[in-house]
C-alpha cells in the first residue's frame, strides 16, 4: 500500500514537472492566443487562432520551446489527412507570426495548422519534421 502511494506521488510530481517545463515560457500566452496545438517534439507548446472576416483572415500562431536549428520554422495549413499542404509563411525569431490567409483557401478543407523545422536546402516541400500540429481556434 505504501509503495503504491509513493509511486502515485512520484508520478504526480513527474507530471507536474513536465507540465511546468513545457509551459514555463507561456506566461505571455493567454486563451486569446488560440487553441493549444499537439506537441510533436519535447518541450514545445503551440497555440493558433484564425481571426477576421472572409475578406481579411489572419492566422496568428505562437510556439514556445522551439528546438535549435540551423534552418527556420515554417507554418502550414493542411487537410485532416495531412496529405494536402499550403505554406503560410515563417515564424519570427520570437516564435510568433500573424499571417494573412488567402481568400481562395477553403478552411473547411484546410483545418489543421502545422509548424515544421525546415533546412535551408532550396526545397519548398515540408521537411517531415513537425514541432506542433492541430486545429486552430476561430
ZIGI-V55095 format. One record per pair of residues at least 12 apart in sequence whose C-alpha atoms are under 10 Angstrom apart, sorted by sequence separation. I is the first residue (numbers start at 1). J is the second residue. D is the distance in Angstrom with one decimal. If there is no record, write none. Layout:
i->(I,I)
j->(J,J)
d->(D,D)
//
This chain:
i->(34,35,36,48,49,75,76,77,88,89,114,116,117,118,33,34,35,36,47,48,49,74,75,76,88,116,117,33,34,35,47,48,61,74,75,76,88,115,116,117,32,33,34,35,46,47,48,74,75,115,116,31,32,33,34,46,47,59,73,74,75,114,115,116,22,29,30,32,33,34,45,46,47,73,74,114,115,116,29,31,45,46,59,72,73,74,114,115,24,25,26,44,45,46,72,73,86,113,114,115,22,23,25,26,44,45,46,72,73,113,114,21,22,23,24,43,44,45,72,112,113,114,21,22,23,43,44,73,75,112,113,114,20,21,22,23,42,43,44,111,112,113,18,19,37,39,41,42,43,75,77,86,91,111,112,18,34,36,37,41,42,84,85,88,90,91,110,111,112,34,35,36,37,41,84,87,88,89,90,111,33,34,36,66,79,85,86,87,88,33,34,63,66,77,79,80,81,82,85,87,90,33,59,62,63,66,78,79,80,81,85,61,62,64,65,77,79,80,82,63,64,78,79,80,81,82,62,63,64,77,78,79,80,82,29,62,63,77,78,79,80,29,61,62,63,76,77,78,79,29,61,62,77,78,26,60,61,62,76,77,78,26,60,61,76,77,87,25,26,59,60,61,75,76,77,87,25,26,58,59,60,75,76,86,87,24,25,58,59,60,74,75,76,85,86,23,24,57,58,59,74,75,85,22,23,57,58,59,73,74,75,22,57,58,73,74,21,56,57,58,72,73,74,56,57,72,73,55,56,57,71,72,73,54,55,56,70,71,72,48,50,52,54,55,69,70,71,72,46,47,48,49,50,51,52,54,55,68,69,70,71,46,48,50,51,53,54,67,69,70,71,76,50,66,75,61,63,74,61,74,59,61,80,75,78,80,73,74,77,78,79,50,73,74,75,76,77,78,73,75,77,77,48,49,67,48,66,47,48,65,66,46,63,64,46,63,40,37,40,61,37,38,40,60,37,59,60,37,59,59,46,47,48,45,46,47,48,49,50,51,52,44,45,46,47,48,49,50,51,41,43,44,45,46,47,48,49,50,40,41,42,47,48,49,40,41,47,48,39,40,41,39,40,38,39,40,37,38,39,37,38,39,36,37,38,36,37,38,36,37,35,36,37,35,36,37,34,35,36,34,35,34,35,33,34,32,31)
j->(46,47,48,60,61,87,88,89,100,101,126,128,129,130,46,47,48,49,60,61,62,87,88,89,101,129,130,47,48,49,61,62,75,88,89,90,102,129,130,131,47,48,49,50,61,62,63,89,90,130,131,47,48,49,50,62,63,75,89,90,91,130,131,132,39,46,47,49,50,51,62,63,64,90,91,131,132,133,47,49,63,64,77,90,91,92,132,133,43,44,45,63,64,65,91,92,105,132,133,134,42,43,45,46,64,65,66,92,93,133,134,42,43,44,45,64,65,66,93,133,134,135,43,44,45,65,66,95,97,134,135,136,43,44,45,46,65,66,67,134,135,136,42,43,61,63,65,66,67,99,101,110,115,135,136,43,59,61,62,66,67,109,110,113,115,116,135,136,137,60,61,62,63,67,110,113,114,115,116,137,60,61,63,93,106,112,113,114,115,61,62,91,94,105,107,108,109,110,113,115,118,62,88,91,92,95,107,108,109,110,114,91,92,94,95,107,109,110,112,94,95,109,110,111,112,113,94,95,96,109,110,111,112,114,62,95,96,110,111,112,113,63,95,96,97,110,111,112,113,64,96,97,112,113,62,96,97,98,112,113,114,63,97,98,113,114,124,63,64,97,98,99,113,114,115,125,64,65,97,98,99,114,115,125,126,64,65,98,99,100,114,115,116,125,126,64,65,98,99,100,115,116,126,64,65,99,100,101,115,116,117,65,100,101,116,117,65,100,101,102,116,117,118,101,102,117,118,101,102,103,117,118,119,101,102,103,117,118,119,96,98,100,102,103,117,118,119,120,95,96,97,98,99,100,101,103,104,117,118,119,120,96,98,100,101,103,104,117,119,120,121,126,101,117,126,113,115,126,114,127,113,115,134,130,133,135,129,130,133,134,135,107,130,131,132,133,134,135,131,133,135,136,112,113,131,113,131,113,114,131,132,114,131,132,115,132,114,112,115,136,113,114,116,136,114,136,137,115,137,138,131,132,133,131,132,133,134,135,136,137,138,131,132,133,134,135,136,137,138,129,131,132,133,134,135,136,137,138,129,130,131,136,137,138,130,131,137,138,130,131,132,131,132,131,132,133,131,132,133,132,133,134,132,133,134,133,134,135,134,135,134,135,136,135,136,137,135,136,137,136,137,137,138,137,138,137,137)
d->(9.0,5.3,6.8,5.7,6.5,6.2,5.3,10.0,7.7,9.9,9.9,7.2,5.7,9.1,9.3,5.2,5.5,9.3,8.2,4.4,9.2,7.3,5.5,7.3,7.2,5.4,6.3,6.0,4.7,6.5,5.6,6.5,8.5,7.6,5.4,9.0,9.1,8.6,4.1,7.1,9.3,6.4,4.3,9.7,7.2,5.2,8.7,5.8,5.7,5.6,5.6,9.0,9.3,6.3,7.9,5.5,6.4,9.6,8.7,4.4,6.8,6.7,5.6,7.6,9.4,9.6,9.3,7.9,9.6,9.8,8.3,4.1,8.9,5.7,6.1,7.5,5.5,9.0,8.3,9.8,5.6,6.2,9.7,7.4,5.6,9.5,5.8,6.5,9.6,9.9,8.3,7.0,5.2,8.7,7.8,8.2,8.8,8.2,4.3,9.6,7.9,8.1,9.2,9.5,5.6,6.4,9.5,9.0,9.0,5.6,6.7,9.7,4.7,8.4,10.0,8.1,4.4,8.3,8.9,6.9,5.5,8.8,6.7,6.1,7.0,5.4,5.9,8.4,8.7,5.2,6.0,9.7,9.7,9.3,6.4,9.8,8.3,7.8,7.8,8.3,4.4,6.4,9.6,9.0,9.8,9.7,9.2,9.3,8.4,8.9,9.5,8.3,8.4,5.8,6.5,8.3,9.8,9.9,9.8,8.8,8.8,9.1,7.8,9.4,8.8,9.8,9.3,7.2,10.0,8.0,9.6,9.5,9.1,8.4,8.0,9.9,9.9,9.8,9.5,9.7,7.5,7.8,9.7,9.7,9.9,9.4,9.7,9.5,9.9,7.4,8.8,8.5,9.4,9.3,8.9,9.8,10.0,9.3,9.4,9.8,9.8,7.3,8.6,8.3,9.9,7.3,9.3,8.6,7.6,9.8,9.2,8.1,9.4,8.5,8.5,8.8,5.5,7.3,8.3,8.4,6.3,7.8,4.4,6.8,9.5,9.9,8.5,5.0,8.7,9.4,4.8,5.8,6.5,9.4,8.0,5.7,6.4,5.7,6.4,6.1,9.8,9.6,8.0,4.5,9.2,9.4,6.9,5.2,8.8,9.3,5.6,6.7,5.6,6.2,9.6,7.5,5.4,9.0,8.2,4.7,7.3,9.2,5.7,6.5,5.6,6.4,8.7,9.8,7.0,7.9,4.3,8.3,7.1,5.1,9.0,8.8,6.5,9.3,9.7,5.6,6.3,5.8,6.2,9.7,8.5,9.0,7.5,6.3,5.1,8.8,8.2,4.6,7.9,9.1,9.4,8.0,9.1,10.0,5.4,6.3,5.5,6.7,8.2,8.1,8.6,8.5,4.5,6.6,6.4,5.3,9.3,7.1,5.9,5.6,5.5,6.6,9.2,7.3,5.3,8.9,8.3,4.8,6.6,7.5,7.3,5.8,5.9,9.2,8.0,7.6,6.8,5.3,8.8,9.2,8.3,7.6,9.3,5.5,6.5,9.8,9.4,9.8,9.0,6.3,7.4,8.8,4.3,7.5,9.1,9.6,9.7,9.4,9.5,9.8,9.7,6.4,9.9,9.4,8.6,6.9,5.4,9.6,9.7,9.6,9.7,9.6,9.5,8.6,8.1,7.8,8.8,8.5,8.8,9.2,9.7,9.0,8.5,8.4,9.9,9.6,9.2,9.3,9.3,9.7,9.6,9.0,10.0,9.3,9.6,9.5,9.9,9.9,9.2,10.0,9.8,9.3,9.7,9.5,8.9,9.7,9.4,9.7,9.7,9.6,8.4,7.5,7.7,9.6,9.5,9.5,9.6,9.5,8.8,9.9,8.8,7.9,10.0,9.4,9.8,8.8,8.2,9.4,10.0,9.1,8.6,8.4,9.7,9.9,9.4,9.3,8.6,8.8,9.4,8.4,6.1,9.2,8.5,8.9,6.5,8.6,9.0,6.9,6.9,7.9,8.9,7.8,5.2,6.0,6.1,9.2,9.6,7.2,9.7,9.1,9.5,4.9,4.5,4.8,9.0,7.7,8.6,7.5,6.2,5.7,6.5,5.4,8.6,8.8,8.9,5.0,7.3,6.3,5.3,8.6,4.6,7.2,9.6,5.4,6.8,5.9,5.2,8.9,9.2,5.3,5.7,9.0,4.7,9.0,7.7,6.9,8.4,8.4,7.6,7.4,7.9,9.8,9.8,5.6,8.5,6.7,5.0,5.2,8.6,8.8,7.7,9.2,9.9)
//
